């Protein structure tokens, strides 16, 4: 069939039968790669390329309008309401590196849920989802990840780029993080 030839009922039926035949013989991935890899949502935070477990992120939103929280830490930006859910927004760069994240057209907020509360982490840019082979994980070298190494669980190297894995559990249970209203 070409675009300039008329499509007959017989030709359409033949095309549909061909699609069905190919669908029935298609063998999906065995899942072996999925068992030997880790899926992360990759993002940039100033000079760092980081990732977080993709299953821990509920959604990604642009930086919303905020209601400030008086007396809170400077990295706790405020609260916002997204579809009826109250979300606390954190400037992740400010918390980790003591430097304000500039809001640009690439800025995004990673929304996660912890103990039935929503938390949004402002980041510089979302790079996308990455699949990292498990056997390429290396230990975190503190000198290569100053200020943030204590929140990283491991590092993956992909295409000559080191991707630090931000451990949300470590971050969300850090006493300094929990004392954000002080």
C-alpha positions in Angstrom: 0.0 0.0 0.0 1.2 3.5 -0.8 -0.3 6.8 0.2 -1.4 7.6 -3.3 -3.2 4.3 -4.0 -6.7 3.8 -2.8 -7.1 1.5 0.2 -9.5 -1.3 -0.6 -11.3 -3.4 2.0 -9.3 -6.4 1.0 -6.0 -4.5 1.4 -7.0 -3.2 4.8 -8.1 -6.6 6.0 -4.7 -8.1 4.8 -2.8 -5.3 6.7 -4.8 -6.1 9.9 -4.2 -9.8 9.6 -0.5 -9.0 9.1 -0.5 -6.9 12.3 -2.3 -9.7 14.2 0.2 -12.3 13.0 3.2 -10.2 14.1 1.6 -9.4 17.5 1.0 -13.1 18.1 4.6 -14.1 17.3 6.2 -11.2 19.2 8.2 -12.3 22.2 8.5 -9.6 24.9 11.8 -9.1 26.8 12.6 -11.9 29.2 13.0 -9.3 31.9 16.6 -10.4 32.4 17.8 -6.9 31.8 15.3 -5.5 34.3 16.6 -7.9 37.0 20.2 -6.8 36.3 19.6 -3.1 36.2 18.3 -0.3 38.3 15.9 2.4 37.0 16.5 5.9 38.1 15.0 9.3 37.3 18.0 11.4 36.4 18.3 15.1 37.2 20.8 17.9 37.5 21.5 19.7 40.7 24.0 22.5 40.0 27.2 20.7 39.0 26.0 17.3 39.9 24.2 14.7 37.8 22.0 12.6 40.1 19.3 10.0 40.0 16.6 8.8 42.4 14.7 5.5 42.4 12.0 6.1 39.8 9.4 4.2 41.8 9.7 6.8 44.6 8.7 9.7 42.5 4.9 10.2 42.3 5.0 13.0 39.7 7.1 15.8 38.3 5.6 19.3 38.3 6.9 22.8 37.3 7.7 25.1 40.3 4.3 26.1 41.7 3.1 29.2 43.5 4.0 28.9 47.2 2.7 29.9 50.6 5.8 30.6 52.7 6.1 29.1 56.2 7.2 31.7 58.7 10.2 30.7 60.9 11.2 27.8 58.6 14.6 27.0 57.3 15.7 28.9 54.2 15.7 25.7 52.1 12.0 25.0 53.0 10.4 27.2 50.4 6.8 26.8 51.4 3.6 24.9 50.8 1.5 24.4 47.7 -1.8 22.7 46.8 -1.7 20.3 43.9 -5.1 18.7 43.1 -6.1 18.9 46.7 -2.8 17.6 48.1 -0.8 19.9 50.3 2.9 19.6 49.3 5.9 20.9 51.2 8.4 22.3 48.7 12.2 22.0 49.4 15.0 23.7 47.6 17.2 20.6 47.3 20.3 22.6 46.2 19.9 25.0 49.1 19.6 22.2 51.6 22.5 20.2 50.3 24.9 23.0 49.1 23.6 26.1 50.8 23.0 27.8 47.4 19.6 28.9 46.1 18.3 27.1 43.0 17.5 29.7 40.3 14.1 29.1 38.8 14.4 28.7 35.0 12.3 27.1 32.3 14.1 23.8 33.1 13.4 23.8 36.8 11.2 21.0 38.1 9.8 19.6 41.3 10.1 15.9 42.1 7.0 14.9 44.2 7.4 12.0 46.5 5.3 10.6 49.4 6.7 9.8 52.8 4.6 8.6 55.7 1.4 9.8 53.8 2.8 13.3 53.4 3.7 14.9 50.1 7.2 16.4 49.6 8.4 18.3 46.6 12.1 18.6 45.8 13.1 21.5 43.6 15.8 20.5 41.1 17.6 22.4 38.3 16.5 20.1 35.4 15.1 16.6 34.7 17.3 14.7 32.4 15.0 11.6 32.0 14.8 8.1 33.1 17.9 6.0 33.0 18.5 2.3 33.3 21.8 1.5 35.0 23.4 -2.0 34.9 23.7 -3.1 38.5 27.2 -4.4 38.1 28.5 -0.9 37.2 27.6 0.5 40.6 30.6 1.9 42.6 31.1 3.3 46.0 30.7 7.0 46.7 34.0 8.9 46.8 33.4 11.8 49.2 36.0 14.0 47.5 34.1 13.7 44.2 30.7 14.5 45.8 31.5 17.1 48.5 28.5 18.3 50.6 26.2 15.6 49.3 28.1 12.4 49.7 26.3 11.4 52.9 23.0 11.3 51.0 24.2 9.1 48.1 24.1 5.4 48.2 26.2 4.6 45.1 27.4 5.9 41.8 26.8 4.7 38.3 28.9 5.6 35.3 27.1 5.8 32.0 28.5 7.4 28.8 31.4 8.7 30.9 29.0 10.6 33.2 28.9 9.8 36.9 25.3 9.6 38.3 25.1 9.7 42.0 22.1 7.9 43.5 20.3 10.1 46.0 19.0 8.0 48.8 15.6 9.6 49.7 15.5 7.4 52.9 18.8 9.0 54.1 17.6 12.5 53.2 14.1 12.2 54.8 15.4 10.7 58.0 18.3 13.2 58.5 17.7 15.2 61.7 18.7 18.5 60.0 16.1 17.9 57.3 13.5 17.0 59.9 14.2 20.2 61.8 13.3 22.4 58.8 10.7 24.3 60.8 13.4 25.5 63.3 
